[in-house]
Structures are given as structure tokens and as C-alpha cells.
């Protein structure tokens, strides 16, 4: 078999899963994938690599390569490397991202650009897959086209080698030169490969998705029936199907009697210290009739070594919903074994290359512990999982529908009934009641239950030994595919956990100090980020934080207030905050605190807006959103950023707010400097590089 090197760089497991799918398919196409995480630099050497390279890489944060790729990126960015350092390298790259974030697929784009700068050349077009509309829309055709591209690449190599041999033969006096008939194959392959224009494909796929409701509606009017999660209609129900290759099972599960010593939550984290800290305060910041419920929690870290700066994020280790776990255990027929220890081994006869046990399942875990703390049971099932489930239902109709949902022909139904409504395994098992997968299948296909990240909304200097954070309780309404509404995994758990001690709606946090309670959460520090106050206190800065996006800025202002109290001889730059919410009397978070910051001079300018309140009669320029107030302060924004070299912070929703604020800044910089928008965008990019335009955003 012809070998190629397959590297993946993953943050939460998506890129790894796709790389493993490529590895699974390789053998059937006559190739052998030598697969490694990009961080395993001791197992490959690009400087001497002779075979084709395939890279699958995700994006994290606001456009960074995943943590596993940081060392690799740093190495290839070494300025001492020559422009022909990778001239011998031929590669194809698949980038994963989310177009709701400003720097779409930037992790992949960074690596792609740098490899080319160092002389590497594509043997296959770069693919950029969008998690916003469905990774599979680009991933599946990209993988299909990969085999053709690899065949072309190896055929091209064979021709070059044959020609080289023939030339040597001629130079040695041999008069007859052999011509390889595969020369014509290369031409035909070239024309066939020209090519999957994957970014075009992505646009077309997005257009197709946007047109889907109309298409489905016209189909329904003809057929007078509606497709659903568990039912299809013609023509899909009558189509021949192209379904994925059946994934090789590779984990053997054995149950052992419990010894009563179950794993602790600390065992879930291998690369950092876990702190179990009590909750000392829980306050509802929004009124009962607000559209979203925002809670503030205060943790006591005084007896730990946990330390943080304002702007830092930290992670909360959370369990799956207990009721959902018990229901899953019941449906899977594991009720009598839920307290049994699970012993995991690699199946001896497995065909999965590089099969390994998941590191995030500690040894000595029970069935209940694994389903509660280790596996993301709310994850949207991948098509490979659906394909594997086909073998575990005894009902012919269910088998057919699962095959449709994972097939190429059923891509639209997969998006409509699984991906878009965020269907999880439990929803599937309700819709397909004869389906009973074994525990090993869940362990093989469900991703790791990720700890959830939150920004600190306090200052340890202002409140020693305390760590506060704010969050909205996430709500997932019911749908035709999911009959029950749900709360977010972590926010729902935290809200339930602190319900007995929750203080009612308060605009101010001036409430009695809480005592350490029996309610505890487990936290750990996140890697260092750049979302911090300027080290020079004389530097002016502007903050944009609508809704809960204001939370890290409360920590900024607390810290600044304490510094001003302790260092009266220091110079402090001006501070701006642009805050917005729906209703002034329902969800104006930290109203009293912000007014106090203005009164004591910590906050120089406070600009607020309320998107759902009617404008006051006296208002000349009513504003609805934070970007409206930023435009009204355009001259001051330009002055702070360009003339006084200040900083600009944005925290909150990436999908709309952060993009709108970015566009507003481009307009302001363009107008102020009298340049076109492209030049203004370059200026903004420079501010990012200088860490003076910083974002902490989420979808």
C-alpha cells in the first residue's frame, strides 16, 4: 500500500475524529495512513518526509490554532527557516472552523500559508469546513476527492521516476526509451481533479441549506406527507444509498463488581490542578420576566493556591444531567450494572489502526461515572455513529432510516432533523425504540465531556480570596425532533446546584456576605490569555460588553479602583464602557456598581442602550445597540486608538455583536484617516497584532 502522513491538530476532538475517518477509509482505496497528532513531533519529521502530507486542523478561541498545534506553529514560524525549507513537501489541508467567528478557519489558514512560504506545494486543494452550516458539507466531498488526488500524486511520482530511469538509460547508451502509458492517465486525472473548488462548494452548500425549507415545502405539497427524524418521504425513501464505511469497533468492555471506591472528579484532569471550592454567594441579576436568566456565583478560593488576573478565564468541571444519565442507563439495559467497574481493553481482532483507549476515562470508573462525567451524551451524533447504530436495531424500518440519515442522499435530512435541532443520543433512542447500542459503542463515538469555560468578573486585589463569574442559564426549547426542553449542561447544573441559596433579583450586589457552604464546584485554570488590563495604567482603554459580556469588565474596574486608591501618585488613563441590554429595568446587569465606578472616577465614560425599550421623548439620537453608541463617539474612539495608542476590548456574542462592532471600527478608522476600508482593516489587524484590539467572544 502507498503511505501518506496524516497529521491532526484538535481542540475538542473534531479534527481527530475526521482524521481517524480518513485513516479508516484509506485501506479500501489502496493507501496506508500514518496518523499522528501534530504535537507528537517525535513520531514524524517533515524536514525529511518524502510521502504526501495530509493535515486536518481546527480553530479555537477567536482564530487561534488549537493548543495541540501551538508548538508546531511556533516551530514553522521560525524566521531563520529558508524559503525552500519544505520545498520537498507536497500536502493537502482540511481546516475546520465556524463562520460565526470573525476569523473563520484561521488555524488552518495560518498553517497553510506558512507551509507555502516555506516552499511546500499543494497536491490537493485546501478545504475549509464550516461548523455553522455543517462540517460534513465540505468534509465528505473533500475526503472523497482526496483519494483521487493521492492517486494522481503517486502516479505523477512513478512517471517522474520512470522518466528519470529512462534518461539514465539513454545517457548510458541505451537507444530505446520506454514510455509509460500512465502518462495519459495523469492528464485525465488532472482534468478530473480540476477540481473540488471547496470554498465555492461551501458557498453552494450554504445556499442549498438556505433554500431547503422551500424545497421541502414543495415536496410536502406533492407528497402530502412530512419527513421527520424517524420517517422519510420519496424520493429519498426510494433511493439507492451511498452510506459510510462501517467503523471498526475497537473497545472491549468488561464489567467487574464494584469495590465501593469510585473515581474522583480530579482524576478527569491530567494536565493541571483541580480545586474543589465552596460557593459563597449566588445572586440572580435579572428580573423574573427577563428573556434570559443571568446568575452571579461567588467562589471561595482563599484556602487554595488558585490565582487569577481580571480578564482570565477558568474552567468548571460539570456533570451530565442526572435525570438524562439515569434514563440512558435504563434504555441501554444497564440499570443492574451501573455501579459496576468498567474494564476497557482494545479488541484483539479490531481493524482500526492506532486504536487506543480514551485517556479521559480513568481506570476504575463505574458505568454511572463514565456516563455522568466522561462522555458528552448531549453531543450531536456524527454520521459514523449513525452508521454503527444500524447494526444494533432489529427493526427493518429503523435500519433503513438510520442508513438514510448517514448517507450522502440524506444529507439534507441529517441537517434538518439531527444537526440543526441539536439532537442527542437520548433523542435518537426515543425515536428509534428498537435500537440498543452496547456501552463500547458510546465510548467509541461520543466525545469527551468538556469542562466549560467562564470569565472571571472580579479582581482578587479588590476582593481577596474571592472569584466571581456570571452566566446566562442556557435554554434549548423543545422541537418536533426533541419533545422535551433542556437547559445547558453546565449552566443548568449550576442553577440547580445553587437554587437553595439563590438570592432574588438585585441590581446591586450589596448583600450580606455568604459563608462557605456545602455546595462546591471543581475548577481549574485555563492557559494564559491576553485579555488583560494594559500593564501601563496611563494607557486609556475602551470596553464593549453588552449583556453578560460586561462581566470581565467588572473585574477590570474593581482592579482599577483599588489601584487608584492605593497609588494616588500614579497616572491613570481614561476608561470607557459601552453596555447594552434589552430592558433597563429587567436585565441591566451591575447597574449600581457601574454608577459607583462613574461617581468615584474609576469609569470615565459609561454609554448604555436598551434595545427593546422605547426611546425617551427627549432623546435626539436614540440608540439600540452598543455599535450605535460607538458610532456616536467615533472621534473619541479614533483618538484613543490612533493618537493615544489605547486598547479596545470586546466581550460577548460573536455571531452578531462582535462582527457589528468590528465593522463599525473599520468605518470609523476609514473615515478618520481618509482611507478606504481595506486600509482600515489593515490598521485594525495591526491593532490585533499589537494586542490592543482584544476579543473574548462566544456563540
VENKASUL-V76136 format. One record per residue. RES is the residue in one letter. SS is DSSP state (H for helix, E for strand, C for the rest). OMEGA is omega in whole degrees, -180 to 180 (NA if undefined). NEAR is the number of other C-alpha atoms within 10 Angstrom. Layout:
res->RES ss->SS omega->OMEGA near->NEAR
res->RES ss->SS omega->OMEGA near->NEAR
//
This chain:
res->X ss->C omega->-179 near->10
res->X ss->E omega->-175 near->15
res->X ss->E omega->165 near->17
res->X ss->E omega->-180 near->21
res->X ss->E omega->-178 near->20
res->X ss->E omega->180 near->25
res->X ss->E omega->176 near->23
res->X ss->E omega->176 near->26
res->X ss->E omega->-170 near->29
res->X ss->C omega->175 near->25
res->X ss->C omega->-178 near->17
res->X ss->C omega->173 near->16
res->X ss->C omega->-178 near->15
res->X ss->H omega->-177 near->18
res->X ss->H omega->178 near->24
res->X ss->H omega->-179 near->21
res->X ss->H omega->-180 near->18
res->X ss->H omega->177 near->21
res->X ss->H omega->179 near->27
res->X ss->H omega->176 near->22
res->X ss->H omega->176 near->17
res->X ss->H omega->180 near->21
res->X ss->H omega->180 near->21
res->X ss->H omega->-176 near->19
res->X ss->H omega->-171 near->21
res->X ss->H omega->-176 near->20
res->X ss->H omega->-179 near->13
res->X ss->H omega->-180 near->11
res->X ss->H omega->177 near->13
res->X ss->C omega->-179 near->12
res->X ss->E omega->175 near->17
res->X ss->E omega->-180 near->19
res->X ss->E omega->174 near->23
res->X ss->E omega->-167 near->17
res->X ss->E omega->178 near->22
res->X ss->E omega->167 near->20
res->X ss->E omega->-176 near->21
res->X ss->C omega->179 near->23
res->X ss->C omega->-177 near->18
res->X ss->C omega->-172 near->13
res->X ss->H omega->178 near->12
res->X ss->H omega->-175 near->7
res->X ss->H omega->177 near->11
res->X ss->C omega->180 near->18
res->X ss->C omega->-178 near->11
res->X ss->C omega->-178 near->14
res->X ss->C omega->-179 near->11
res->X ss->C omega->-176 near->10
res->X ss->C omega->-179 near->15
res->X ss->C omega->-177 near->14
res->X ss->C omega->179 near->17
res->X ss->C omega->180 near->21
res->X ss->E omega->173 near->22
res->X ss->E omega->-178 near->26
res->X ss->E omega->172 near->24
res->X ss->E omega->-172 near->25
res->X ss->E omega->179 near->33
res->X ss->C omega->178 near->31
res->X ss->E omega->180 near->27
res->X ss->E omega->-179 near->21
res->X ss->C omega->180 near->15
res->X ss->C omega->177 near->20
res->X ss->C omega->-178 near->20
res->X ss->E omega->170 near->19
res->X ss->E omega->179 near->25
res->X ss->C omega->-178 near->20
res->X ss->H omega->-178 near->17
res->X ss->H omega->-179 near->17
res->X ss->H omega->-174 near->24
res->X ss->H omega->-179 near->15
res->X ss->H omega->180 near->13
res->X ss->H omega->-179 near->17
res->X ss->H omega->179 near->17
res->X ss->H omega->-179 near->10
res->X ss->H omega->-177 near->11
res->X ss->H omega->177 near->17
res->X ss->C omega->179 near->16
res->X ss->C omega->-174 near->9
res->X ss->C omega->179 near->9
res->X ss->C omega->179 near->8
res->X ss->C omega->-177 near->13
res->X ss->C omega->-180 near->12
res->X ss->C omega->178 near->15
res->X ss->C omega->-176 near->14
res->X ss->C omega->180 near->18
res->X ss->C omega->-177 near->21
res->X ss->C omega->-180 near->16
res->X ss->C omega->-169 near->17
res->X ss->C omega->174 near->23
res->X ss->E omega->-171 near->21
res->X ss->E omega->170 near->23
res->X ss->E omega->-175 near->21
res->X ss->E omega->175 near->25
res->X ss->E omega->179 near->28
res->X ss->E omega->178 near->28
res->X ss->E omega->180 near->28
res->X ss->E omega->-179 near->23
res->X ss->C omega->-175 near->25
res->X ss->C omega->174 near->16
res->X ss->C omega->173 near->19
res->X ss->C omega->-172 near->23
res->X ss->C omega->-176 near->17
res->X ss->C omega->-175 near->17
res->X ss->C omega->177 near->22
res->X ss->C omega->-173 near->28
res->X ss->H omega->177 near->24
res->X ss->H omega->178 near->26
res->X ss->H omega->-179 near->27
res->X ss->H omega->179 near->24
res->X ss->H omega->-179 near->17
res->X ss->H omega->-179 near->21
res->X ss->H omega->-178 near->21
res->X ss->H omega->-176 near->11
res->X ss->H omega->177 near->15
res->X ss->H omega->179 near->23
res->X ss->H omega->177 near->19
res->X ss->H omega->-179 near->19
res->X ss->C omega->171 near->19
res->X ss->C omega->179 near->16
res->X ss->C omega->-178 near->20
res->X ss->E omega->177 near->17
res->X ss->E omega->162 near->17
res->X ss->C omega->-177 near->19
res->X ss->C omega->-178 near->26
res->X ss->C omega->175 near->21
res->X ss->C omega->176 near->21
res->X ss->E omega->178 near->25
res->X ss->E omega->-175 near->27
res->X ss->E omega->-172 near->28
res->X ss->E omega->-180 near->22
res->X ss->C omega->180 near->16
res->X ss->C omega->-179 near->13
res->X ss->C omega->180 near->20
res->X ss->C omega->-179 near->20
res->X ss->C omega->-173 near->19
res->X ss->H omega->-178 near->20
res->X ss->H omega->177 near->23
res->X ss->H omega->-174 near->26
res->X ss->H omega->-175 near->21
res->X ss->H omega->177 near->16
res->X ss->H omega->178 near->15
res->X ss->H omega->179 near->23
res->X ss->H omega->178 near->20
res->X ss->H omega->-179 near->13
res->X ss->H omega->-178 near->17
res->X ss->H omega->-176 near->21
res->X ss->H omega->177 near->19
res->X ss->H omega->180 near->16
res->X ss->H omega->179 near->22
res->X ss->H omega->178 near->23
res->X ss->H omega->178 near->17
res->X ss->H omega->-178 near->21
res->X ss->H omega->-179 near->20
res->X ss->H omega->176 near->16
res->X ss->H omega->179 near->17
res->X ss->H omega->179 near->16
res->X ss->H omega->-179 near->12
res->X ss->H omega->180 near->15
res->X ss->H omega->-180 near->18
res->X ss->H omega->-180 near->13
res->X ss->H omega->179 near->12
res->X ss->H omega->180 near->16
res->X ss->H omega->179 near->16
res->X ss->H omega->178 near->12
res->X ss->H omega->180 near->14
res->X ss->H omega->179 near->18
res->X ss->H omega->177 near->15
res->X ss->H omega->180 near->12
res->X ss->H omega->179 near->15
res->X ss->H omega->-179 near->13
res->X ss->H omega->178 near->10
res->X ss->C omega->175 near->9
res->X ss->C omega->178 near->9
res->X ss->C omega->-171 near->11
res->X ss->C omega->-175 near->10
res->X ss->C omega->-179 near->9
res->X ss->C omega->-178 near->13
res->X ss->C omega->177 near->12
res->X ss->C omega->-180 near->11
res->X ss->C omega->179 near->12
res->X ss->C omega->180 near->9
res->X ss->H omega->175 near->13
res->X ss->H omega->-180 near->14
res->X ss->H omega->179 near->10
res->X ss->H omega->-179 near->14
res->X ss->H omega->-179 near->18
res->X ss->H omega->-179 near->12
res->X ss->H omega->177 near->12
res->X ss->H omega->178 near->17
res->X ss->H omega->-179 near->15
res->X ss->H omega->-180 near->10
res->X ss->H omega->-179 near->13
res->X ss->H omega->-178 near->17
res->X ss->C omega->-48 near->11
res->X ss->C omega->166 near->13
res->X ss->C omega->175 near->19
res->X ss->C omega->-164 near->13
res->X ss->H omega->178 near->21
res->X ss->H omega->174 near->15
res->X ss->H omega->180 near->11
res->X ss->H omega->-180 near->18
res->X ss->H omega->179 near->21
res->X ss->H omega->180 near->12
res->X ss->H omega->-180 near->13
res->X ss->H omega->178 near->17
res->X ss->H omega->176 near->17
res->X ss->H omega->-180 near->11
res->X ss->H omega->179 near->13
res->X ss->H omega->-178 near->18
res->X ss->H omega->-180 near->12
res->X ss->H omega->-173 near->11
res->X ss->H omega->-178 near->16
res->X ss->H omega->180 near->12
res->X ss->H omega->180 near->11
res->X ss->H omega->180 near->12
res->X ss->H omega->-179 near->15
res->X ss->H omega->180 near->14
res->X ss->H omega->178 near->12
res->X ss->H omega->-178 near->17
res->X ss->H omega->-179 near->15
res->X ss->H omega->179 near->10
res->X ss->H omega->-175 near->9
res->X ss->H omega->-178 near->12
res->X ss->C omega->174 near->10
res->X ss->C omega->-180 near->14
res->X ss->C omega->172 near->13
res->X ss->C omega->178 near->17
res->X ss->E omega->-179 near->15
res->X ss->C omega->-174 near->21
res->X ss->C omega->-178 near->17
res->X ss->E omega->177 near->17
res->X ss->C omega->178 near->19
res->X ss->C omega->174 near->15
res->X ss->C omega->6 near->12
res->X ss->C omega->-176 near->11
res->X ss->H omega->-176 near->16
res->X ss->H omega->-180 near->16
res->X ss->H omega->-174 near->9
res->X ss->C omega->163 near->11
res->X ss->C omega->-171 near->11
res->X ss->C omega->167 near->17
res->X ss->C omega->-177 near->13
res->X ss->C omega->-178 near->18
res->X ss->C omega->173 near->18
res->X ss->C omega->179 near->13
res->X ss->C omega->-180 near->16
res->X ss->C omega->178 near->18
res->X ss->C omega->173 near->15
res->X ss->C omega->-174 near->18
res->X ss->C omega->-180 near->22
res->X ss->E omega->176 near->22
res->X ss->E omega->-178 near->17
res->X ss->E omega->174 near->17
res->X ss->E omega->-179 near->13
res->X ss->E omega->179 near->15
res->X ss->E omega->-179 near->14
res->X ss->C omega->-179 near->11
res->X ss->C omega->174 near->16
res->X ss->C omega->178 near->10
res->X ss->C omega->-179 near->10
res->X ss->C omega->-177 near->10
res->X ss->C omega->180 near->16
res->X ss->C omega->175 near->16
res->X ss->C omega->180 near->11
res->X ss->H omega->-179 near->17
res->X ss->H omega->-177 near->16
res->X ss->H omega->-179 near->12
res->X ss->H omega->-176 near->18
res->X ss->C omega->-176 near->15
res->X ss->C omega->-172 near->11
res->X ss->C omega->179 near->7
res->X ss->C omega->-180 near->11
res->X ss->C omega->177 near->13
res->X ss->C omega->180 near->21
res->X ss->E omega->176 near->19
res->X ss->E omega->-171 near->19
res->X ss->E omega->-180 near->21
res->X ss->E omega->173 near->18
res->X ss->E omega->-177 near->25
res->X ss->E omega->-180 near->22
res->X ss->E omega->174 near->23
res->X ss->E omega->-175 near->25
res->X ss->E omega->172 near->23
res->X ss->E omega->-175 near->22
res->X ss->C omega->-178 near->28
res->X ss->C omega->177 near->24
res->X ss->C omega->-176 near->18
res->X ss->C omega->-177 near->13
res->X ss->C omega->175 near->9
res->X ss->C omega->-179 near->14
res->X ss->C omega->178 near->12
res->X ss->C omega->177 near->18
res->X ss->C omega->179 near->20
res->X ss->E omega->179 near->23
res->X ss->E omega->171 near->25
res->X ss->E omega->176 near->21
res->X ss->E omega->176 near->20
res->X ss->E omega->-179 near->21
res->X ss->E omega->177 near->24
res->X ss->E omega->180 near->22
res->X ss->C omega->-172 near->19
res->X ss->C omega->-178 near->14
res->X ss->C omega->180 near->9
res->X ss->C omega->175 near->11
res->X ss->C omega->179 near->10
res->X ss->C omega->178 near->15
res->X ss->C omega->-177 near->13
res->X ss->C omega->171 near->18
res->X ss->C omega->173 near->19
res->X ss->C omega->-177 near->26
res->X ss->C omega->178 near->25
res->X ss->C omega->172 near->23
res->X ss->E omega->177 near->22
res->X ss->E omega->-176 near->19
res->X ss->E omega->176 near->17
res->X ss->E omega->176 near->19
res->X ss->E omega->-175 near->21
res->X ss->C omega->176 near->23
res->X ss->C omega->168 near->23
res->X ss->C omega->179 near->21
res->X ss->C omega->-174 near->20
res->X ss->H omega->-180 near->13
res->X ss->H omega->179 near->9
res->X ss->H omega->178 near->15
res->X ss->H omega->-179 near->20
res->X ss->H omega->179 near->17
res->X ss->H omega->179 near->13
res->X ss->H omega->178 near->19
res->X ss->H omega->-180 near->19
res->X ss->H omega->-178 near->13
res->X ss->H omega->-179 near->17
res->X ss->C omega->179 near->15
res->X ss->C omega->-177 near->15
res->X ss->C omega->-175 near->17
res->X ss->H omega->-178 near->15
res->X ss->H omega->-178 near->9
res->X ss->H omega->-171 near->17
res->X ss->C omega->179 near->20
res->X ss->C omega->177 near->20
res->X ss->C omega->172 near->22
res->X ss->E omega->-179 near->24
res->X ss->E omega->176 near->26
res->X ss->E omega->-177 near->16
res->X ss->E omega->175 near->19
res->X ss->E omega->175 near->13
res->X ss->E omega->177 near->15
res->X ss->C omega->-177 near->14
res->X ss->C omega->-175 near->9
res->X ss->C omega->-176 near->9
res->X ss->C omega->177 near->13
res->X ss->C omega->-179 near->13
res->X ss->C omega->-179 near->17
res->X ss->C omega->178 near->15
res->X ss->C omega->-179 near->12
res->X ss->C omega->-179 near->15
res->X ss->C omega->178 near->12
res->X ss->C omega->-180 near->15
res->X ss->C omega->-178 near->14
res->X ss->C omega->-175 near->12
res->X ss->C omega->172 near->18
res->X ss->C omega->-178 near->21
res->X ss->C omega->175 near->19
res->X ss->C omega->180 near->14
res->X ss->C omega->179 near->18
res->X ss->C omega->175 near->23
res->X ss->E omega->176 near->26
res->X ss->H omega->-177 near->20
res->X ss->H omega->180 near->23
res->X ss->H omega->-179 near->24
res->X ss->H omega->-178 near->23
res->X ss->H omega->-180 near->26
res->X ss->H omega->-169 near->20
res->X ss->H omega->-170 near->25
res->X ss->H omega->-173 near->26
res->X ss->E omega->178 near->23
res->X ss->C omega->-175 near->23
res->X ss->C omega->175 near->24
res->X ss->C omega->-177 near->20
res->X ss->C omega->175 near->18
res->X ss->C omega->-177 near->20
res->X ss->C omega->175 near->21
res->X ss->C omega->-179 near->17
res->X ss->H omega->178 near->21
res->X ss->H omega->178 near->18
res->X ss->H omega->178 near->20
res->X ss->H omega->179 near->23
res->X ss->H omega->-180 near->22
res->X ss->H omega->-179 near->21
res->X ss->H omega->-179 near->21
res->X ss->H omega->-176 near->22
res->X ss->H omega->-174 near->14
res->X ss->H omega->169 near->16
res->X ss->E omega->-178 near->17
res->X ss->C omega->-176 near->13
res->X ss->C omega->-176 near->13
res->X ss->H omega->180 near->10
res->X ss->H omega->178 near->13
res->X ss->H omega->178 near->21
res->X ss->H omega->-178 near->20
res->X ss->H omega->-177 near->16
res->X ss->H omega->177 near->21
res->X ss->H omega->176 near->27
res->X ss->H omega->179 near->23
res->X ss->H omega->-175 near->26
res->X ss->H omega->179 near->26
res->X ss->H omega->-177 near->25
res->X ss->C omega->174 near->22
res->X ss->C omega->-179 near->19
res->X ss->C omega->-178 near->19
res->X ss->C omega->-176 near->22
res->X ss->H omega->-180 near->16
res->X ss->H omega->179 near->18
res->X ss->H omega->178 near->23
res->X ss->H omega->179 near->23
res->X ss->H omega->-174 near->19
res->X ss->H omega->-169 near->19
res->X ss->H omega->179 near->20
res->X ss->H omega->-175 near->23
res->X ss->H omega->-174 near->18
res->X ss->C omega->179 near->14
res->X ss->C omega->179 near->17
res->X ss->C omega->178 near->18
res->X ss->C omega->179 near->19
res->X ss->C omega->-177 near->18
res->X ss->H omega->-178 near->19
res->X ss->H omega->177 near->18
res->X ss->H omega->179 near->18
res->X ss->H omega->-178 near->20
res->X ss->H omega->173 near->16
res->X ss->H omega->-178 near->15
res->X ss->H omega->-180 near->17
res->X ss->C omega->-170 near->19
res->X ss->C omega->179 near->13
res->X ss->C omega->-178 near->15
res->X ss->E omega->-178 near->21
res->X ss->C omega->-179 near->17
res->X ss->C omega->175 near->18
res->X ss->C omega->-177 near->14
res->X ss->H omega->-178 near->20
res->X ss->H omega->-180 near->15
res->X ss->H omega->177 near->18
res->X ss->H omega->-179 near->17
res->X ss->H omega->-179 near->21
res->X ss->H omega->-170 near->18
res->X ss->H omega->179 near->20
res->X ss->C omega->-179 near->20
res->X ss->C omega->177 near->22
res->X ss->E omega->173 near->19
res->X ss->C omega->-175 near->24
res->X ss->C omega->168 near->18
res->X ss->C omega->-178 near->19
res->X ss->E omega->-175 near->14
res->X ss->E omega->178 near->16
res->X ss->E omega->178 near->19
res->X ss->E omega->176 near->25
res->X ss->E omega->178 near->25
res->X ss->C omega->180 near->28
res->X ss->C omega->177 near->29
res->X ss->C omega->179 near->26
res->X ss->C omega->176 near->20
res->X ss->C omega->-178 near->18
res->X ss->C omega->180 near->16
res->X ss->C omega->-177 near->14
res->X ss->C omega->176 near->12
res->X ss->C omega->-179 near->17
res->X ss->E omega->175 near->18
res->X ss->E omega->180 near->25
res->X ss->E omega->173 near->25
res->X ss->E omega->-173 near->22
res->X ss->E omega->177 near->25
res->X ss->E omega->169 near->21
res->X ss->E omega->175 near->19
res->X ss->C omega->-175 near->18
res->X ss->C omega->180 near->16
res->X ss->E omega->173 near->15
res->X ss->E omega->-177 near->13
res->X ss->C omega->177 near->12
res->X ss->C omega->-180 near->12
res->X ss->C omega->178 near->13
res->X ss->C omega->179 near->10
res->X ss->C omega->180 near->19
res->X ss->C omega->-170 near->22
res->X ss->C omega->-178 near->11
res->X ss->C omega->174 near->11
res->X ss->C omega->-179 near->10
res->X ss->E omega->171 near->14
res->X ss->E omega->178 near->15
res->X ss->C omega->-177 near->17
res->X ss->H omega->-176 near->20
res->X ss->H omega->-177 near->21
res->X ss->H omega->177 near->19
res->X ss->H omega->179 near->18
res->X ss->H omega->180 near->18
res->X ss->H omega->180 near->20
res->X ss->H omega->179 near->22
res->X ss->H omega->-178 near->11
res->X ss->H omega->-174 near->15
res->X ss->H omega->-177 near->19
res->X ss->H omega->-179 near->12
res->X ss->H omega->-177 near->10
res->X ss->H omega->-174 near->15
res->X ss->C omega->175 near->17
res->X ss->E omega->-177 near->17
res->X ss->C omega->-176 near->14
res->X ss->C omega->176 near->18
res->X ss->C omega->174 near->17
res->X ss->C omega->-180 near->20
res->X ss->C omega->177 near->14
res->X ss->C omega->179 near->19
res->X ss->C omega->180 near->9
res->X ss->C omega->-176 near->10
res->X ss->C omega->-179 near->7
res->X ss->C omega->180 near->9
res->X ss->C omega->175 near->14
res->X ss->C omega->177 near->11
res->X ss->C omega->-175 near->14
res->X ss->C omega->177 near->14
res->X ss->C omega->179 near->10
res->X ss->C omega->-179 near->15
res->X ss->E omega->173 near->17
res->X ss->E omega->179 near->17
res->X ss->E omega->-177 near->16
res->X ss->E omega->171 near->22
res->X ss->E omega->-176 near->21
res->X ss->E omega->174 near->18
res->X ss->C omega->177 near->14
res->X ss->C omega->-177 near->10
res->X ss->C omega->175 near->12
res->X ss->C omega->-175 near->10
res->X ss->C omega->-175 near->13
res->X ss->C omega->-176 near->22
res->X ss->C omega->174 near->17
res->X ss->C omega->175 near->20
res->X ss->C omega->180 near->15
res->X ss->C omega->177 near->7
res->X ss->C omega->-175 near->10
res->X ss->C omega->-180 near->16
res->X ss->C omega->-179 near->13
res->X ss->C omega->178 near->18
res->X ss->C omega->177 near->20
res->X ss->E omega->180 near->24
res->X ss->E omega->-178 near->20
res->X ss->E omega->177 near->23
res->X ss->E omega->-176 near->25
res->X ss->C omega->176 near->25
res->X ss->C omega->178 near->26
res->X ss->H omega->-180 near->20
res->X ss->H omega->174 near->27
res->X ss->H omega->179 near->25
res->X ss->H omega->-168 near->23
res->X ss->H omega->180 near->27
res->X ss->H omega->-179 near->28
res->X ss->H omega->172 near->26
res->X ss->H omega->176 near->23
res->X ss->H omega->176 near->28
res->X ss->H omega->-174 near->21
res->X ss->H omega->175 near->24
res->X ss->H omega->-179 near->21
res->X ss->H omega->-180 near->21
res->X ss->H omega->180 near->24
res->X ss->H omega->-179 near->18
res->X ss->H omega->178 near->15
res->X ss->H omega->-180 near->17
res->X ss->H omega->178 near->17
res->X ss->H omega->-175 near->10
res->X ss->H omega->-175 near->10
res->X ss->C omega->-176 near->10
res->X ss->C omega->-179 near->9
res->X ss->C omega->180 near->8
res->X ss->C omega->174 near->11
res->X ss->C omega->-180 near->12
res->X ss->C omega->178 near->17
res->X ss->C omega->-180 near->16
res->X ss->C omega->-179 near->18
res->X ss->E omega->180 near->22
res->X ss->E omega->172 near->19
res->X ss->E omega->173 near->24
res->X ss->E omega->-178 near->22
res->X ss->E omega->177 near->24
res->X ss->E omega->175 near->28
res->X ss->E omega->-178 near->23
res->X ss->C omega->-174 near->20
res->X ss->C omega->-178 near->16
res->X ss->C omega->-175 near->16
res->X ss->C omega->-178 near->15
res->X ss->C omega->-173 near->19
res->X ss->C omega->174 near->26
res->X ss->C omega->-175 near->23
res->X ss->C omega->175 near->28
res->X ss->C omega->-176 near->19
res->X ss->H omega->-178 near->16
res->X ss->H omega->179 near->15
res->X ss->H omega->-179 near->17
res->X ss->H omega->177 near->17
res->X ss->H omega->178 near->13
res->X ss->H omega->178 near->13
res->X ss->H omega->178 near->19
res->X ss->H omega->-177 near->16
res->X ss->H omega->-178 near->11
res->X ss->C omega->174 near->11
res->X ss->C omega->178 near->15
res->X ss->C omega->179 near->25
res->X ss->C omega->-176 near->19
res->X ss->C omega->-176 near->16
res->X ss->E omega->176 near->15
res->X ss->E omega->180 near->15
res->X ss->E omega->-176 near->15
res->X ss->E omega->176 near->18
res->X ss->E omega->-175 near->24
res->X ss->E omega->-168 near->22
res->X ss->C omega->-176 near->16
res->X ss->C omega->177 near->12
res->X ss->C omega->175 near->13
res->X ss->C omega->-179 near->10
res->X ss->C omega->177 near->15
res->X ss->C omega->-175 near->9
res->X ss->C omega->-176 near->7
res->X ss->C omega->-177 near->7
res->X ss->C omega->178 near->8
res->X ss->C omega->-179 near->8
res->X ss->C omega->-179 near->11
res->X ss->C omega->179 near->16
res->X ss->C omega->179 near->20
res->X ss->C omega->-173 near->19
res->X ss->C omega->-176 near->22
res->X ss->H omega->-179 near->24
res->X ss->H omega->176 near->24
res->X ss->H omega->178 near->18
res->X ss->H omega->177 near->19
res->X ss->H omega->179 near->21
res->X ss->H omega->179 near->17
res->X ss->H omega->-179 near->12
res->X ss->C omega->-173 near->13
res->X ss->H omega->-178 near->18
res->X ss->H omega->180 near->14
res->X ss->H omega->178 near->13
res->X ss->H omega->179 near->23
res->X ss->H omega->180 near->20
res->X ss->H omega->-177 near->14
res->X ss->H omega->-175 near->20
res->X ss->H omega->-171 near->20
res->X ss->H omega->-175 near->16
res->X ss->H omega->-175 near->10
res->X ss->C omega->177 near->13
res->X ss->C omega->180 near->15
res->X ss->C omega->-179 near->23
res->X ss->E omega->-178 near->24
res->X ss->E omega->-176 near->21
res->X ss->E omega->177 near->20
res->X ss->E omega->179 near->25
res->X ss->E omega->177 near->26
res->X ss->E omega->-174 near->21
res->X ss->E omega->-180 near->20
res->X ss->H omega->-170 near->21
res->X ss->H omega->-177 near->16
res->X ss->H omega->-172 near->13
res->X ss->H omega->-175 near->20
res->X ss->H omega->178 near->24
res->X ss->H omega->-180 near->16
res->X ss->H omega->178 near->16
res->X ss->H omega->178 near->20
res->X ss->H omega->179 near->17
res->X ss->H omega->179 near->14
res->X ss->H omega->178 near->17
res->X ss->H omega->178 near->21
res->X ss->H omega->179 near->21
res->X ss->H omega->-178 near->18
res->X ss->H omega->-178 near->21
res->X ss->H omega->178 near->25
res->X ss->H omega->-179 near->19
res->X ss->H omega->-176 near->16
res->X ss->H omega->-177 near->16
res->X ss->H omega->-179 near->12
res->X ss->C omega->-180 near->11
res->X ss->C omega->179 near->12
res->X ss->C omega->-174 near->13
res->X ss->H omega->179 near->16
res->X ss->H omega->178 near->11
res->X ss->H omega->178 near->15
res->X ss->H omega->178 near->21
res->X ss->H omega->177 near->18
res->X ss->H omega->178 near->12
res->X ss->H omega->179 near->16
res->X ss->H omega->178 near->19
res->X ss->H omega->177 near->14
res->X ss->H omega->178 near->13
res->X ss->H omega->177 near->19
res->X ss->H omega->-179 near->15
res->X ss->H omega->-180 near->11
res->X ss->C omega->-179 near->11
res->X ss->C omega->176 near->17
res->X ss->C omega->172 near->21
res->X ss->E omega->-170 near->21
res->X ss->E omega->-179 near->20
res->X ss->E omega->170 near->21
res->X ss->E omega->-171 near->23
res->X ss->E omega->-180 near->19
res->X ss->E omega->176 near->15
res->X ss->C omega->NA near->10
//
